Amino acid sequence: MSAETTEHNGNNPEIKIATPAAKRVRASGPILILAILFVVASFLTWYFTWIGRDLTDADIAKYLVDEKHPRHVQHALLQIQQRIERGDPSAKQWYPQIITLAGNPETEFRLTVAWLMGADNTSQEFHDTLKKLLADPEPIVRRNASLALVRFNDESGRAELLSMLQPFTVNAPANGILQSSLASGAQVSRGTLIGRIQTADNQLLELRSPLLGKVDRLVAANGSTLTKGDAVLTIKSDEQSIWEALRGLSVIGRQEDLPLVEKYASGAEPASERIKQQAALTTNAIKSRAR
């Protein structure tokens, strides 16, 4: 059995057990081709959906009107914002479309253009559009608009900035019985299911978070009867939003805003060191302007 390898049997060293020689298995051509195609397809899918990819003028023009693919619109808007920040005058060719998107029913478009328009604080059209967005039904759009207006040194959104430092109240969209809701302290993203309301005709209405943050307080108990507009729970803003609001108030805040800001600076309102430091800076800036 010279052509085969042998191993000792553990019970009797005189007995040899023949082990067949290992055979190499070669991957077939078709399998390799499929594997390569899979990798290439995955890369192309990632590449063409990656929002950081540079777009040509033609791509931006095409993506801006592709409302069937919201990610394309957002990709184009991001590219325009980057051009504005670089001082590239070519970005102005899309300003009319940006203003049109500010009135689009899709919330994602409105919140994105609200932020983008702050990048050019010399545009009167952007300034006027941002002030209109302060009346948007979605709080995230109003917040982005108020922050963008700070860049215009416009305090029109000051009340909205102050609201970002306080819990946001979520109200019942209809009459009914609260069947379930998240517990206090639960982290939520925008669109997170935070409760259900059973209406008189036995339909279940989903209550979703309009903001990123965490559940601050449950106002209504599960099983309670609600009237449309009743408070269900409150949501505390996420840290980034609080920080942005404090930064904005350092520019447009008034003396009467100090008690709320100082809660964060003193630690009376639980906050990270980053928030405390910004609150202290905002307090000093407001006091300096008052003097």
DOSELUM-774341 format. One record per residue (C-alpha): residue number from 1; x, y, z. Coordinates in Angstrom, 3 decimals. Example, Ala and Ser with C-alpha at 12.3 -4.5 7.8 and 13.67 -1.06 7.14 Angstrom:
2
lumse resi:1 | px:12.300 | py:-4.500 | pz:7.800 $
lumse resi:2 | px:13.670 | py:-1.060 | pz:7.140 $
***
This chain:
291
lumse resi:1 | px:0.000 | py:0.000 | pz:0.000 $
lumse resi:2 | px:2.879 | py:2.317 | pz:-0.824 $
lumse resi:3 | px:0.590 | py:4.574 | pz:-2.823 $
lumse resi:4 | px:-1.554 | py:5.277 | pz:0.234 $
lumse resi:5 | px:-0.842 | py:6.856 | pz:3.595 $
lumse resi:6 | px:-1.366 | py:4.729 | pz:6.707 $
lumse resi:7 | px:-2.267 | py:5.382 | pz:10.318 $
lumse resi:8 | px:-1.852 | py:3.219 | pz:13.411 $
lumse resi:9 | px:-4.964 | py:1.677 | pz:14.922 $
lumse resi:10 | px:-5.060 | py:2.693 | pz:18.578 $
lumse resi:11 | px:-5.789 | py:-0.889 | pz:19.787 $
lumse resi:12 | px:-3.300 | py:-2.923 | pz:17.781 $
lumse resi:13 | px:-0.186 | py:-1.332 | pz:16.352 $
lumse resi:14 | px:0.240 | py:-4.275 | pz:13.985 $
lumse resi:15 | px:-2.926 | py:-3.448 | pz:12.099 $
lumse resi:16 | px:-2.644 | py:-0.721 | pz:9.502 $
lumse resi:17 | px:-5.608 | py:1.349 | pz:8.333 $
lumse resi:18 | px:-5.373 | py:2.627 | pz:4.797 $
lumse resi:19 | px:-6.371 | py:6.260 | pz:4.283 $
lumse resi:20 | px:-7.146 | py:7.310 | pz:0.696 $
lumse resi:21 | px:-4.986 | py:10.117 | pz:-0.597 $
lumse resi:22 | px:-6.745 | py:13.508 | pz:-0.500 $
lumse resi:23 | px:-7.959 | py:14.721 | pz:-3.864 $
lumse resi:24 | px:-7.911 | py:18.387 | pz:-4.828 $
lumse resi:25 | px:-11.275 | py:19.747 | pz:-5.864 $
lumse resi:26 | px:-11.059 | py:22.440 | pz:-8.458 $
lumse resi:27 | px:-13.745 | py:25.151 | pz:-8.541 $
lumse resi:28 | px:-15.636 | py:25.008 | pz:-11.755 $
lumse resi:29 | px:-15.565 | py:27.941 | pz:-14.146 $
lumse resi:30 | px:-19.291 | py:28.776 | pz:-13.908 $
lumse resi:31 | px:-19.147 | py:28.929 | pz:-10.095 $
lumse resi:32 | px:-16.213 | py:31.345 | pz:-10.201 $
lumse resi:33 | px:-18.002 | py:33.520 | pz:-12.735 $
lumse resi:34 | px:-21.135 | py:33.626 | pz:-10.583 $
lumse resi:35 | px:-19.082 | py:34.547 | pz:-7.519 $
lumse resi:36 | px:-17.376 | py:37.370 | pz:-9.406 $
lumse resi:37 | px:-20.697 | py:38.641 | pz:-10.764 $
lumse resi:38 | px:-22.148 | py:38.626 | pz:-7.254 $
lumse resi:39 | px:-19.252 | py:40.701 | pz:-5.915 $
lumse resi:40 | px:-19.459 | py:43.143 | pz:-8.833 $
lumse resi:41 | px:-23.234 | py:43.503 | pz:-8.481 $
lumse resi:42 | px:-22.914 | py:44.150 | pz:-4.750 $
lumse resi:43 | px:-20.253 | py:46.804 | pz:-5.371 $
lumse resi:44 | px:-22.301 | py:48.542 | pz:-8.060 $
lumse resi:45 | px:-25.402 | py:48.531 | pz:-5.875 $
lumse resi:46 | px:-23.426 | py:50.123 | pz:-3.041 $
lumse resi:47 | px:-21.700 | py:52.589 | pz:-5.353 $
lumse resi:48 | px:-24.828 | py:53.876 | pz:-7.042 $
lumse resi:49 | px:-26.764 | py:54.201 | pz:-3.765 $
lumse resi:50 | px:-23.899 | py:55.677 | pz:-1.724 $
lumse resi:51 | px:-24.992 | py:59.211 | pz:-0.900 $
lumse resi:52 | px:-21.406 | py:60.458 | pz:-0.710 $
lumse resi:53 | px:-20.632 | py:59.683 | pz:-4.354 $
lumse resi:54 | px:-19.835 | py:62.747 | pz:-6.491 $
lumse resi:55 | px:-22.461 | py:63.573 | pz:-9.099 $
lumse resi:56 | px:-22.098 | py:65.402 | pz:-12.386 $
lumse resi:57 | px:-24.379 | py:68.304 | pz:-13.297 $
lumse resi:58 | px:-26.406 | py:65.932 | pz:-15.440 $
lumse resi:59 | px:-26.712 | py:63.461 | pz:-12.550 $
lumse resi:60 | px:-27.897 | py:66.164 | pz:-10.155 $
lumse resi:61 | px:-30.502 | py:67.421 | pz:-12.622 $
lumse resi:62 | px:-31.728 | py:63.852 | pz:-13.124 $
lumse resi:63 | px:-31.754 | py:62.938 | pz:-9.433 $
lumse resi:64 | px:-33.586 | py:66.099 | pz:-8.324 $
lumse resi:65 | px:-36.702 | py:65.109 | pz:-10.238 $
lumse resi:66 | px:-36.556 | py:61.403 | pz:-9.354 $
lumse resi:67 | px:-39.172 | py:61.543 | pz:-6.606 $
lumse resi:68 | px:-39.836 | py:57.813 | pz:-6.937 $
lumse resi:69 | px:-36.425 | py:57.327 | pz:-5.326 $
lumse resi:70 | px:-36.211 | py:59.789 | pz:-2.395 $
lumse resi:71 | px:-32.604 | py:58.793 | pz:-1.764 $
lumse resi:72 | px:-31.668 | py:60.118 | pz:-5.195 $
lumse resi:73 | px:-33.244 | py:63.481 | pz:-4.405 $
lumse resi:74 | px:-31.426 | py:63.658 | pz:-1.074 $
lumse resi:75 | px:-28.159 | py:62.671 | pz:-2.748 $
lumse resi:76 | px:-28.536 | py:65.517 | pz:-5.239 $
lumse resi:77 | px:-29.381 | py:67.988 | pz:-2.463 $
lumse resi:78 | px:-26.300 | py:66.966 | pz:-0.495 $
lumse resi:79 | px:-24.120 | py:67.510 | pz:-3.548 $
lumse resi:80 | px:-25.647 | py:70.960 | pz:-4.089 $
lumse resi:81 | px:-25.038 | py:71.866 | pz:-0.444 $
lumse resi:82 | px:-21.392 | py:70.860 | pz:-0.753 $
lumse resi:83 | px:-21.034 | py:73.044 | pz:-3.830 $
lumse resi:84 | px:-22.607 | py:75.993 | pz:-2.016 $
lumse resi:85 | px:-20.215 | py:75.553 | pz:0.898 $
lumse resi:86 | px:-17.283 | py:75.472 | pz:-1.543 $
lumse resi:87 | px:-18.507 | py:78.729 | pz:-3.082 $
lumse resi:88 | px:-19.272 | py:77.063 | pz:-6.409 $
lumse resi:89 | px:-21.627 | py:79.408 | pz:-8.347 $
lumse resi:90 | px:-22.937 | py:76.474 | pz:-10.420 $
lumse resi:91 | px:-25.157 | py:75.500 | pz:-7.468 $
lumse resi:92 | px:-27.455 | py:78.475 | pz:-8.111 $
lumse resi:93 | px:-28.900 | py:76.847 | pz:-11.230 $
lumse resi:94 | px:-30.871 | py:74.472 | pz:-8.973 $
lumse resi:95 | px:-32.192 | py:77.050 | pz:-6.498 $
lumse resi:96 | px:-35.676 | py:77.187 | pz:-8.102 $
lumse resi:97 | px:-36.016 | py:73.390 | pz:-7.749 $
lumse resi:98 | px:-34.831 | py:73.502 | pz:-4.156 $
lumse resi:99 | px:-37.503 | py:76.077 | pz:-3.316 $
lumse resi:100 | px:-40.113 | py:73.924 | pz:-5.069 $
lumse resi:101 | px:-39.087 | py:70.907 | pz:-2.969 $
lumse resi:102 | px:-39.707 | py:72.973 | pz:0.175 $
lumse resi:103 | px:-43.408 | py:72.585 | pz:-0.607 $
lumse resi:104 | px:-43.266 | py:68.876 | pz:-1.463 $
lumse resi:105 | px:-45.548 | py:66.516 | pz:0.518 $
lumse resi:106 | px:-42.546 | py:64.274 | pz:1.287 $
lumse resi:107 | px:-41.202 | py:65.202 | pz:4.730 $
lumse resi:108 | px:-37.693 | py:63.949 | pz:3.921 $
lumse resi:109 | px:-37.379 | py:66.472 | pz:1.102 $
lumse resi:110 | px:-38.611 | py:69.398 | pz:3.200 $
lumse resi:111 | px:-36.349 | py:68.675 | pz:6.164 $
lumse resi:112 | px:-33.341 | py:68.313 | pz:3.861 $
lumse resi:113 | px:-33.888 | py:71.549 | pz:1.929 $
lumse resi:114 | px:-34.602 | py:73.389 | pz:5.197 $
lumse resi:115 | px:-31.110 | py:72.475 | pz:6.358 $
lumse resi:116 | px:-29.492 | py:73.057 | pz:2.957 $
lumse resi:117 | px:-30.846 | py:76.596 | pz:2.550 $
lumse resi:118 | px:-28.873 | py:77.729 | pz:5.572 $
lumse resi:119 | px:-25.697 | py:77.138 | pz:3.557 $
lumse resi:120 | px:-26.325 | py:80.297 | pz:1.489 $
lumse resi:121 | px:-27.305 | py:83.119 | pz:3.821 $
lumse resi:122 | px:-27.087 | py:85.623 | pz:0.958 $
lumse resi:123 | px:-30.118 | py:84.213 | pz:-0.866 $
lumse resi:124 | px:-33.276 | py:86.216 | pz:-0.175 $
lumse resi:125 | px:-35.357 | py:83.458 | pz:-1.797 $
lumse resi:126 | px:-33.978 | py:80.927 | pz:0.671 $
lumse resi:127 | px:-34.552 | py:83.329 | pz:3.558 $
lumse resi:128 | px:-38.199 | py:83.856 | pz:2.623 $
lumse resi:129 | px:-38.784 | py:80.125 | pz:2.097 $
lumse resi:130 | px:-37.266 | py:79.228 | pz:5.477 $
lumse resi:131 | px:-39.612 | py:81.597 | pz:7.280 $
lumse resi:132 | px:-42.545 | py:79.853 | pz:5.615 $
lumse resi:133 | px:-41.217 | py:76.464 | pz:6.763 $
lumse resi:134 | px:-41.510 | py:77.600 | pz:10.389 $
lumse resi:135 | px:-45.217 | py:76.826 | pz:9.992 $
lumse resi:136 | px:-44.599 | py:73.300 | pz:8.642 $
lumse resi:137 | px:-46.750 | py:70.581 | pz:10.243 $
lumse resi:138 | px:-43.683 | py:68.436 | pz:10.974 $
lumse resi:139 | px:-41.536 | py:69.506 | pz:13.962 $
lumse resi:140 | px:-38.319 | py:68.204 | pz:12.383 $
lumse resi:141 | px:-38.814 | py:70.547 | pz:9.407 $
lumse resi:142 | px:-39.554 | py:73.511 | pz:11.681 $
lumse resi:143 | px:-36.439 | py:72.757 | pz:13.717 $
lumse resi:144 | px:-34.170 | py:72.555 | pz:10.691 $
lumse resi:145 | px:-35.662 | py:75.800 | pz:9.348 $
lumse resi:146 | px:-35.143 | py:77.612 | pz:12.649 $
lumse resi:147 | px:-31.503 | py:76.493 | pz:12.812 $
lumse resi:148 | px:-30.923 | py:77.560 | pz:9.208 $
lumse resi:149 | px:-32.444 | py:80.994 | pz:9.904 $
lumse resi:150 | px:-29.809 | py:81.577 | pz:12.575 $
lumse resi:151 | px:-27.274 | py:81.751 | pz:9.745 $
lumse resi:152 | px:-29.270 | py:84.679 | pz:8.377 $
lumse resi:153 | px:-29.074 | py:86.263 | pz:11.838 $
lumse resi:154 | px:-32.863 | py:85.963 | pz:11.847 $
lumse resi:155 | px:-34.509 | py:85.205 | pz:15.191 $
lumse resi:156 | px:-37.835 | py:84.168 | pz:13.646 $
lumse resi:157 | px:-37.211 | py:80.578 | pz:14.731 $
lumse resi:158 | px:-36.216 | py:81.439 | pz:18.308 $
lumse resi:159 | px:-39.383 | py:79.929 | pz:19.823 $
lumse resi:160 | px:-38.705 | py:76.685 | pz:17.967 $
lumse resi:161 | px:-35.142 | py:76.561 | pz:19.301 $
lumse resi:162 | px:-36.433 | py:76.995 | pz:22.840 $
lumse resi:163 | px:-38.919 | py:74.175 | pz:22.274 $
lumse resi:164 | px:-35.996 | py:71.875 | pz:21.386 $
lumse resi:165 | px:-34.738 | py:72.305 | pz:24.953 $
lumse resi:166 | px:-38.064 | py:71.130 | pz:26.371 $
lumse resi:167 | px:-40.008 | py:67.862 | pz:26.035 $
lumse resi:168 | px:-42.140 | py:67.634 | pz:22.894 $
lumse resi:169 | px:-45.742 | py:66.560 | pz:23.481 $
lumse resi:170 | px:-47.245 | py:63.891 | pz:21.233 $
lumse resi:171 | px:-51.025 | py:64.223 | pz:21.005 $
lumse resi:172 | px:-53.735 | py:61.741 | pz:20.100 $
lumse resi:173 | px:-54.630 | py:61.988 | pz:16.397 $
lumse resi:174 | px:-58.205 | py:60.810 | pz:17.040 $
lumse resi:175 | px:-60.696 | py:59.797 | pz:19.740 $
lumse resi:176 | px:-60.155 | py:56.321 | pz:21.125 $
lumse resi:177 | px:-58.625 | py:54.097 | pz:23.771 $
lumse resi:178 | px:-54.865 | py:53.951 | pz:24.250 $
lumse resi:179 | px:-54.020 | py:50.287 | pz:23.785 $
lumse resi:180 | px:-50.248 | py:50.448 | pz:24.225 $
lumse resi:181 | px:-47.348 | py:52.861 | pz:24.450 $
lumse resi:182 | px:-43.618 | py:52.753 | pz:25.033 $
lumse resi:183 | px:-42.218 | py:53.021 | pz:28.538 $
lumse resi:184 | px:-40.610 | py:56.158 | pz:29.897 $
lumse resi:185 | px:-36.915 | py:56.340 | pz:28.984 $
lumse resi:186 | px:-37.286 | py:54.336 | pz:25.776 $
lumse resi:187 | px:-35.063 | py:55.535 | pz:22.932 $
lumse resi:188 | px:-36.954 | py:56.436 | pz:19.765 $
lumse resi:189 | px:-36.082 | py:57.371 | pz:16.209 $
lumse resi:190 | px:-38.261 | py:59.371 | pz:13.887 $
lumse resi:191 | px:-40.980 | py:56.991 | pz:12.748 $
lumse resi:192 | px:-40.679 | py:54.609 | pz:15.717 $
lumse resi:193 | px:-44.002 | py:53.084 | pz:16.760 $
lumse resi:194 | px:-44.711 | py:54.615 | pz:20.183 $
lumse resi:195 | px:-48.330 | py:53.588 | pz:20.728 $
lumse resi:196 | px:-51.658 | py:52.409 | pz:19.343 $
lumse resi:197 | px:-55.114 | py:53.920 | pz:19.703 $
lumse resi:198 | px:-58.290 | py:51.874 | pz:19.188 $
lumse resi:199 | px:-61.072 | py:53.968 | pz:17.673 $
lumse resi:200 | px:-64.833 | py:53.532 | pz:18.180 $
lumse resi:201 | px:-65.070 | py:51.493 | pz:14.955 $
lumse resi:202 | px:-62.373 | py:49.093 | pz:16.274 $
lumse resi:203 | px:-59.599 | py:50.372 | pz:14.047 $
lumse resi:204 | px:-56.070 | py:50.564 | pz:15.448 $
lumse resi:205 | px:-54.277 | py:53.815 | pz:14.725 $
lumse resi:206 | px:-50.506 | py:53.716 | pz:14.964 $
lumse resi:207 | px:-48.822 | py:56.542 | pz:16.811 $
lumse resi:208 | px:-45.282 | py:57.154 | pz:15.550 $
lumse resi:209 | px:-42.555 | py:59.385 | pz:16.882 $
lumse resi:210 | px:-42.057 | py:62.586 | pz:14.875 $
lumse resi:211 | px:-38.612 | py:63.099 | pz:16.382 $
lumse resi:212 | px:-35.387 | py:61.430 | pz:17.446 $
lumse resi:213 | px:-34.905 | py:61.255 | pz:21.220 $
lumse resi:214 | px:-36.307 | py:59.350 | pz:24.156 $
lumse resi:215 | px:-39.685 | py:59.046 | pz:25.859 $
lumse resi:216 | px:-39.621 | py:61.536 | pz:28.701 $
lumse resi:217 | px:-42.997 | py:61.042 | pz:30.426 $
lumse resi:218 | px:-46.203 | py:59.077 | pz:29.893 $
lumse resi:219 | px:-49.115 | py:61.467 | pz:30.181 $
lumse resi:220 | px:-51.899 | py:58.963 | pz:29.441 $
lumse resi:221 | px:-52.013 | py:55.461 | pz:30.919 $
lumse resi:222 | px:-52.659 | py:52.408 | pz:28.776 $
lumse resi:223 | px:-56.374 | py:51.721 | pz:28.627 $
lumse resi:224 | px:-57.359 | py:55.349 | pz:29.113 $
lumse resi:225 | px:-59.929 | py:57.056 | pz:26.888 $
lumse resi:226 | px:-58.510 | py:59.839 | pz:24.740 $
lumse resi:227 | px:-60.055 | py:62.729 | pz:22.885 $
lumse resi:228 | px:-58.371 | py:63.969 | pz:19.718 $
lumse resi:229 | px:-55.611 | py:66.365 | pz:20.731 $
lumse resi:230 | px:-55.079 | py:64.917 | pz:24.220 $
lumse resi:231 | px:-51.468 | py:64.512 | pz:25.317 $
lumse resi:232 | px:-50.249 | py:60.914 | pz:25.182 $
lumse resi:233 | px:-46.554 | py:61.232 | pz:26.074 $
lumse resi:234 | px:-43.605 | py:63.586 | pz:25.812 $
lumse resi:235 | px:-40.292 | py:63.111 | pz:23.997 $
lumse resi:236 | px:-36.997 | py:64.681 | pz:25.035 $
lumse resi:237 | px:-34.768 | py:65.817 | pz:22.177 $
lumse resi:238 | px:-31.622 | py:63.891 | pz:21.314 $
lumse resi:239 | px:-28.285 | py:65.353 | pz:22.395 $
lumse resi:240 | px:-27.314 | py:66.673 | pz:18.963 $
lumse resi:241 | px:-30.568 | py:68.631 | pz:18.650 $
lumse resi:242 | px:-30.131 | py:70.129 | pz:22.121 $
lumse resi:243 | px:-26.559 | py:71.114 | pz:21.276 $
lumse resi:244 | px:-27.622 | py:72.717 | pz:17.981 $
lumse resi:245 | px:-30.426 | py:74.628 | pz:19.732 $
lumse resi:246 | px:-28.006 | py:75.980 | pz:22.344 $
lumse resi:247 | px:-25.584 | py:77.026 | pz:19.616 $
lumse resi:248 | px:-28.388 | py:78.839 | pz:17.798 $
lumse resi:249 | px:-29.492 | py:80.620 | pz:20.966 $
lumse resi:250 | px:-25.945 | py:81.825 | pz:21.519 $
lumse resi:251 | px:-26.546 | py:83.975 | pz:18.434 $
lumse resi:252 | px:-30.221 | py:84.970 | pz:18.748 $
lumse resi:253 | px:-31.140 | py:84.156 | pz:22.363 $
lumse resi:254 | px:-32.571 | py:86.790 | pz:24.700 $
lumse resi:255 | px:-32.180 | py:87.469 | pz:28.377 $
lumse resi:256 | px:-35.556 | py:85.854 | pz:29.138 $
lumse resi:257 | px:-34.208 | py:82.605 | pz:27.694 $
lumse resi:258 | px:-31.492 | py:82.332 | pz:30.339 $
lumse resi:259 | px:-33.447 | py:80.335 | pz:32.971 $
lumse resi:260 | px:-33.990 | py:77.507 | pz:30.479 $
lumse resi:261 | px:-30.438 | py:77.590 | pz:29.132 $
lumse resi:262 | px:-28.918 | py:77.734 | pz:32.617 $
lumse resi:263 | px:-30.722 | py:74.531 | pz:33.600 $
lumse resi:264 | px:-28.393 | py:72.729 | pz:31.214 $
lumse resi:265 | px:-25.327 | py:74.695 | pz:32.283 $
lumse resi:266 | px:-25.892 | py:74.028 | pz:35.992 $
lumse resi:267 | px:-26.773 | py:70.364 | pz:35.620 $
lumse resi:268 | px:-30.327 | py:70.887 | pz:36.882 $
lumse resi:269 | px:-31.320 | py:69.322 | pz:33.568 $
lumse resi:270 | px:-29.431 | py:66.015 | pz:33.146 $
lumse resi:271 | px:-26.942 | py:66.478 | pz:30.319 $
lumse resi:272 | px:-23.506 | py:65.463 | pz:29.108 $
lumse resi:273 | px:-20.401 | py:67.603 | pz:29.662 $
lumse resi:274 | px:-20.573 | py:68.665 | pz:26.021 $
lumse resi:275 | px:-24.071 | py:70.070 | pz:26.547 $
lumse resi:276 | px:-23.113 | py:71.757 | pz:29.823 $
lumse resi:277 | px:-20.161 | py:73.461 | pz:28.172 $
lumse resi:278 | px:-22.254 | py:74.724 | pz:25.258 $
lumse resi:279 | px:-24.976 | py:75.909 | pz:27.644 $
lumse resi:280 | px:-22.354 | py:77.883 | pz:29.587 $
lumse resi:281 | px:-21.062 | py:79.455 | pz:26.367 $
lumse resi:282 | px:-24.612 | py:80.325 | pz:25.317 $
lumse resi:283 | px:-25.325 | py:81.865 | pz:28.740 $
lumse resi:284 | px:-22.235 | py:84.059 | pz:28.477 $
lumse resi:285 | px:-23.072 | py:85.109 | pz:24.903 $
lumse resi:286 | px:-26.621 | py:86.141 | pz:25.839 $
lumse resi:287 | px:-25.425 | py:88.069 | pz:28.890 $
lumse resi:288 | px:-22.751 | py:89.778 | pz:26.818 $
lumse resi:289 | px:-25.304 | py:90.991 | pz:24.278 $
lumse resi:290 | px:-27.594 | py:92.196 | pz:27.074 $
lumse resi:291 | px:-24.782 | py:94.321 | pz:28.473 $
***
